[in-house]
Amino acid sequence: MPKKKFPVSNSGLPIDPPSYLSASEKGVYTRLRKQIVDGGIDSTTGVETLIVAASQIARLERVAKEVKKLKELTVETSTGQLTIHPLVKELRAIEGAVKISLGQLLLTPRSKTVSRIPPPAEKYSAEDDSILQLLMENAEPDSEESNQAV
């Protein structure tokens, strides 16, 4: 059985979204990239997955606006039965696709826990740690003083 590859850093994601994306897709791309890079999330996925997720989320937002405009969430079929409006079905399908894409980018709670990615290390210095300060103050030099104590 081949070894599972662990996620690698994705800090090389382009800052500017591709020019062929629409304005709403560019906005989503920027938001997702910020979450990935600034949030310290490492991901095995590339820029293509980020672009797909941005397009899906922008489409989700557009369809959700259209669904909110509907007077009713059901329509009558030719046989007289009520069924769910096609836009509602489309919204549900897009939600599922977005969930999968966000999981690939490690932006869902479940994907973060099963990806074996350690939480981002907090950056601090000796000034932030009182115990480390005490150790540094009380440290003996390796020269003559340590030899005299023997």
Secondary structure, DSSP 8 states (H G I E B T S, - for coil): ----------TT--SS--TTS-HHHHHHHHHHHHHHHHTT---S--HHHHHHHHHHHHHHHHHHHHHHH-S-SEEE-TTS-EEE-HHHHHHHHHHHHHHHHHHHTT-SHHHHHHTT---------GGG-HHHHHHHHH---TTHHHHHT-
